[in-house]
Amino acid sequence: MTKLNLTEQEILNYIDEANKLLEKAYVPYSKFPVAALLIDDNGNVHKGVNVENASYGLTICAERNVIPTAITQGMKKIKFLVVTGGTPEPISPCGACRQVISEFSDDETIIILANKDRKYNIWSINDLLPYSFGPKHL
């Protein structure tokens, strides 16, 4: 498991910041907002939300929104990622998002899956996506 060097209050502050993004999600069809807050290897903060489309297959998950945004700002690695949503328990990323998160994570990456009520779980990428596809596991 990844070693967490954050206090409980720092974790909750990041979750609160991510939860504030939920109102910015574009979800006219599902009414299911998801938000992601990413801190990259340079300490920069990036934010993303899910963006739906009438052609459902073109919908963009919050995780797959924030990661390309971070890349355009120079990110090479995810240091810390919070994903949150309006679920009763901490949200769970889809398989595609797990794979994309894996591409930019390593054993030091901290992933916090949360909900609007501040419930959360802490994961490593290996816990979230064991035996992931990619150069690290070939």
Buried (B, 14 or more C-beta within 10 A) or exposed (E): EBEEEBEEEEBBEBBBBBBEBBEBBEBEEEEBBBBBBBBBBEEEEBBBBBBBEEEEEEBBBBBBBBBBBBEEEEBEEBBBBBBBBBBEEBBBBEEEBBBBBBBBBBEBBBBBBBBBBEBBBBBBBBEBBEEBEEEEEE
